[in-house]
Amino acid sequence: MSNLKSKIESLLFISNQPLTIKRLVSLANTEKEKVEEAIKELTSEYNQKEGGVRIQKINEQIQMVTTAVNAKIVKDFIKEETTGELTRPALETLTIIAYRGPVTRAEIEQIRGVNCAIILRNLMMRGLAAIAEDKKKMQMTYSITFDFLKFLGLNEPRELPDYEKLNSSESLEKIVKQVNPVNPANQEN
């Protein structure tokens, strides 16, 4: 597999939303034609084999998805994942979003010290976090949802306990490090 195809495959795998060709060109730092060819090859490979994952393309957007044959098992898994209690890492991530949002994934991961892709996807599936494009940062940012505030009985994020104190990055980083000291043995999402 070519290096470009491998990069695109990884990006499609970890992305919690469809990616545009333009975004893939930017991320891979290459020409549009090369990205389109890599997508064509990946789509052919994934969609011809009898696996559980396919690549869908609608206009200029591409996304890795599960096959229709596995819809029930995936639906059951997602239901279980979205109705159970939040894990400690999920609560930490949600706290960062609540007090620092809108915040980029890179900023969340810098504070937590681990990859948060799966946790962020889970929080969005639960309706507790939302993603939007920040035109100034040219990145996607995460923020809490109205459902999150409604669940806590709040009108706005500023009503969270110690919001003003914890809204600064230095304070939040210290607290997160106290709660979850960086320990290579505990690097779970």
C-alpha positions in Angstrom: 0.0 0.0 0.0 1.3 3.4 -0.9 2.2 5.8 1.8 -0.5 8.2 0.7 -3.2 5.5 0.6 -2.1 4.5 4.1 -2.4 8.0 5.4 -5.8 8.5 3.9 -7.0 5.1 5.2 -5.9 6.1 8.7 -7.6 9.5 8.5 -10.8 7.9 7.3 -10.6 5.3 10.1 -10.2 7.8 12.9 -12.5 10.6 11.6 -15.9 10.8 13.3 -17.4 12.5 10.3 -17.0 12.5 6.5 -13.8 14.1 5.2 -13.8 16.2 2.1 -11.2 15.7 -0.7 -10.0 19.2 -0.1 -9.4 18.4 3.6 -7.5 15.2 2.7 -5.4 17.1 0.1 -4.5 19.6 2.8 -3.8 17.0 5.5 -1.7 14.8 3.1 0.0 17.9 1.6 -0.3 16.6 -1.9 -2.2 17.1 -5.2 -5.9 16.6 -5.5 -5.4 14.0 -8.4 -3.2 11.8 -6.2 -5.7 11.9 -3.3 -8.6 11.1 -5.7 -6.6 8.1 -7.1 -5.7 6.8 -3.6 -9.4 7.1 -2.6 -10.5 5.3 -5.8 -8.0 2.4 -5.0 -9.1 2.3 -1.3 -12.8 2.3 -2.2 -12.2 -0.6 -4.7 -10.2 -2.6 -2.1 -12.7 -2.1 0.7 -15.9 -2.5 -1.3 -14.9 -5.6 -3.2 -13.8 -7.7 -0.2 -16.2 -9.4 2.2 -15.2 -7.4 5.2 -17.2 -5.4 7.7 -16.1 -2.0 6.6 -16.7 0.0 3.4 -15.8 3.4 2.0 -18.7 5.6 0.9 -18.3 8.7 -1.3 -21.0 11.3 -1.8 -19.9 14.1 -4.0 -16.7 15.5 -2.5 -17.1 13.7 0.9 -15.6 10.4 1.9 -16.3 8.3 5.0 -15.4 4.8 6.3 -18.6 3.0 7.4 -19.7 -0.5 8.5 -21.5 -2.7 6.1 -25.3 -3.1 6.1 -25.0 -6.8 6.9 -23.5 -5.8 10.3 -26.0 -3.1 11.1 -27.8 -4.9 13.9 -24.6 -5.8 15.8 -23.2 -2.3 15.4 -26.5 -0.8 16.4 -26.6 -3.0 19.6 -22.9 -2.1 20.4 -23.5 1.6 19.9 -26.7 1.5 22.1 -24.7 -0.2 24.8 -21.9 2.4 24.5 -24.2 5.3 24.5 -26.5 4.3 27.4 -24.0 3.1 30.0 -22.2 5.3 32.5 -19.4 7.5 31.3 -15.9 6.3 31.9 -13.5 8.4 33.9 -11.6 9.3 30.7 -14.9 10.3 29.1 -15.8 12.5 32.1 -12.4 14.1 32.0 -12.7 14.9 28.3 -16.2 16.2 28.8 -15.0 18.4 31.6 -12.3 19.9 29.3 -14.9 20.6 26.6 -17.3 22.1 29.1 -14.7 24.5 30.7 -12.6 25.2 27.7 -15.0 24.8 24.7 -14.9 25.4 21.9 -11.7 23.5 22.0 -9.8 21.5 19.3 -9.1 17.8 19.6 -5.4 18.6 19.7 -5.9 20.9 22.7 -8.0 18.2 24.5 -5.3 15.6 23.8 -2.5 18.0 24.9 -4.3 18.5 28.3 -5.2 14.7 28.7 -1.9 13.4 27.2 -3.7 10.7 25.2 -5.6 10.2 21.9 -9.3 11.1 22.5 -10.8 10.2 19.1 -13.0 7.3 20.4 -14.0 9.2 23.5 -15.0 12.3 21.4 -17.0 10.1 19.1 -18.8 8.5 22.0 -19.6 11.9 23.6 -21.1 13.1 20.3 -23.1 9.9 19.9 -24.5 10.5 23.4 -25.4 14.1 22.4 -23.2 15.6 25.1 -20.6 17.2 22.7 -20.9 18.7 19.3 -18.3 19.5 16.6 -18.1 22.6 14.4 -15.6 24.2 12.1 -13.6 27.1 13.5 -12.9 29.3 10.5 -10.2 31.3 12.3 -8.3 28.2 13.5 -9.1 26.3 10.3 -9.8 23.3 12.5 -12.8 21.4 14.0 -13.7 22.3 17.5 -15.7 20.6 20.2 -18.2 22.2 22.6 -20.9 21.0 24.9 -24.5 20.7 23.8 -27.9 22.1 25.0 -28.7 18.5 26.1 -25.6 18.6 28.3 -26.7 21.8 29.9 -30.3 20.6 30.2 -29.1 17.4 31.9 -27.3 19.4 34.5 -30.1 22.0 34.9 -28.0 24.9 33.7 -28.7 27.7 31.4 -25.1 28.4 30.2 -21.6 27.0 30.8 -20.7 29.9 33.1 -23.1 28.4 35.6 -20.7 25.4 36.0 -19.0 25.2 39.4 -15.8 27.4 39.5 -16.2 28.2 35.8 -14.2 31.4 35.8 -11.3 29.8 37.8 -11.2 26.6 35.7 -11.7 28.3 32.3 -8.1 29.2 32.1 -5.9 26.5 30.5 -3.2 26.6 33.2 -5.7 25.8 36.0 -7.4 23.1 34.1 -4.2 21.4 33.0 -3.0 21.3 36.7 -6.3 19.8 37.8 -6.4 17.2 35.1 -2.8 16.2 35.8 -3.6 15.9 39.5 -6.6 13.7 38.7 -4.9 11.7 36.0 -1.1 11.9 36.4 0.8 10.9 33.2 1.7 7.3 33.7 2.6 5.2 30.6 0.9 2.2 32.2 -2.4 4.1 32.4 -2.5 5.5 28.8 -6.1 4.3 28.0 -8.4 6.5 26.1 
